[in-house]
Amino acid sequence: MSSETASLLNGKALAQKIQGELKTTVETLQGKIGRPPGLAVIMVGDNPASAVYVRNKEKACAKVGIASFGRHLPTETPQEEVEALIQQLNEDKRVDGILVQLPLPPHLDTVKLLHAIAPEKDADGLHPMNLGHLIRGEAGLRSCTPAGVMRLLEEYNLDVAGKHAVVVGRSILVGKPLALMLLEKNATVSIAHSRTPDLGEMTRQGDIIIAAVGKPNLITGEMVKPGCVAIDVGINRIITEEGASKLVGDFEFNSVSQVSGYITPVPGGVGPMTVAMLLQNTVLSYQSYDGES
């Protein structure tokens, strides 16, 4: 696709469509259950990016009809206090989903806090029990960003079966669960990471390339196969030559979009899908509410 540019995968539009579907589901169920679904987002400290994400999540909740039980704690809040809050929310019948906004201040044990969330209320899909369900191909709450990527591919009828998918990044948030989801749909999966000797050699083999590293413009046009699907999970803030602040992904958009068949924009691609899947997980937990838990 030398002279043409890639088709955009519009995550923002799809996220709005999903929110509309969830709103209808909530309206239908609320009469039977007798309350709206509830999502509790716990934020510790004053990370400006986290504050923006939390606000966006709360706005999205309001659109769908999900009640927000957000808790903003001071940076110095001790581990025991955050654990006690999670336990309280685990037992709160109004709350269907709990999310701990990452990153946390360094004195807190992130893994221990994520493990403290009841698996059936794990809106981010990061509890070991839910990751175990994913490995076994069983139903369960799925990690939001990888689930959003899969839903985006599905919406555009981009079948991954038999395709070579190259996942760049091996985090527990994105890379690892996404590789498992792609395997589940019969893709052949390679994972590249910081110790991969020749990144370009690997990415050029990918029919589908998903970048989730957090390094601006890491993958350029000469590193991708013509006609490939480029999914950009990276969100990086850079300062342009003019001194303006700009969000860019892990793909160098201008050159990659000249070679690939499809590409996600940053912003407006995977980001909105992450929030949509968070809402979907909350509504899934709400649907299974039996009044006892």
Number of C-alpha atoms within 10 A of each C-alpha: 14 11 7 11 18 22 13 16 22 20 26 17 14 20 25 16 13 16 22 13 13 21 18 12 15 20 13 11 16 15 10 8 15 9 15 21 28 25 29 24 20 19 23 23 16 14 15 9 9 17 16 10 14 19 12 14 20 19 13 21 23 13 13 23 19 25 18 21 16 17 13 14 15 12 16 12 14 12 14 11 11 19 17 13 12 22 14 10 21 23 12 12 15 21 23 30 30 27 22 21 17 12 14 17 16 9 11 18 11 16 11 11 17 21 15 17 22 19 23 24 25 29 31 27 27 23 23 13 17 21 22 13 14 21 14 11 13 11 9 19 28 26 27 26 27 26 21 26 27 19 17 22 16 12 14 12 9 13 14 20 14 13 16 19 25 25 27 27 21 18 13 12 17 23 23 16 24 27 23 19 21 22 18 16 14 15 21 18 21 16 18 20 15 11 7 12 10 10 16 16 12 19 27 18 17 24 23 29 29 29 25 24 23 17 16 17 17 15 24 17 19 14 20 27 21 19 18 24 27 30 26 29 29 24 19 17 14 14 10 10 7 6 8 8 11 12 14 21 28 24 31 16 20 13 17 25 29 20 26 25 21 22 27 27 23 22 20 16 26 27 23 22 28 23 24 28 27 29 27 21 26 28 26 20 22 26 16 11 16 9 9 6 14
